[in-house]
Amino acid sequence: MIELLEGGAAGSHALKNLGPKMLKRDMDPGFLVRHLVKDLGIALDESRSMGLSLPGTALASQLYMSFMAQGGENMGTQGLLLALEKMNNMSVKKY
């Protein structure tokens, strides 16, 4: 699936680099979840001061804060997969 998507419009740096790490269950950080949560908080604070609504950013912040509450603050951002697995009572097969 990653190979299929990365060659087209759905491709991205994150998909190409973090997708394989997720499939290998490699949650070593390239960028720490706790730093992302801090940055998302800054973005949301600034958007509020400007009277802007950023619902996607707010959702991402909530999902990553949930992952931090599960102990993921020192993992890479791809570790969000673990929180989503827990929320859905399932797991992605390791490759």
N, C-alpha and C positions, 0 to 999 in steps of 0.2 A: 504494500500500500504506500509506504514511504517513497519507494522508487517511482511509483506511478504518479504521485502527487508532486514530487519535487521538480519534475521537468516541466510542469505547466504553470498556470496562473495561481494555483494554490501553493506553489513552492515558496519556501522562505528559508532564511538562514537558520531559524530556530528548528524548523522541521528537519532540515538536512543534518544539523548537528546534535539536536537534543532527542529527536525521534529514536535513533539507534541506541542512545544511552538509556532511554526509558525501556526499550525492549530488552536490554541487557540488565535492567534493574540497577543501573549505575546512577546513583543520586549524588555523586561527588559534585561539589559546587564549582561552577564557573562564575556564578553570581549568586550570593546567598539570599535565601528567602527573606531573612530579616531585613536585609538592605532594600529589597524590592518593596516590602511592606512599608518601610519608612518613606521611600520615594513615592509610592502610591498615595500615602497620607499627605505628603507635601502637595502633590498634584490636586488632590481633592480639596485641601484647604484653600489653595489658590483659586480653584474653580468656584468654590463657594463665595470667596471674596469678590469675584468678578460677576457673580450672578449666573454662572453657567451650570448646567446639569451634565454630568458625565456618567451615565448609568453603567456603561461597560467597565469603566475604571472602578466604579464603586463595587461592582460584582467581583471583579478580579481581586480587589482588596479584601473583600469578605472571604473569598475562597482561600486566598493565601493566609489570611489571619486564622482561618479554621485549621489549615495545615500547620501553622505555628503552634496552635493549641494542642496539636497531636504530637508535638516534638520535632517538627521539621524545620525549625528556624535556622539551623546550620547546614541544611542540605541545599543543593542546587535547585533552581526554579523548576526544573523538570520533575522534581519530587512531588509536585502537585498531583501527579498521577496517583500517588499513594493515598492522598486524601479523597480523591474522586472514587478510587476503588473502595475505600472504606464506606463512603456515603452510599454506594450502590451495592455493597455486600458482594463484590466480585473482584477478580483480579485479571489483569492482562497477562497472557502467557509469556513467560520468559523465553527469549530466543538467544 
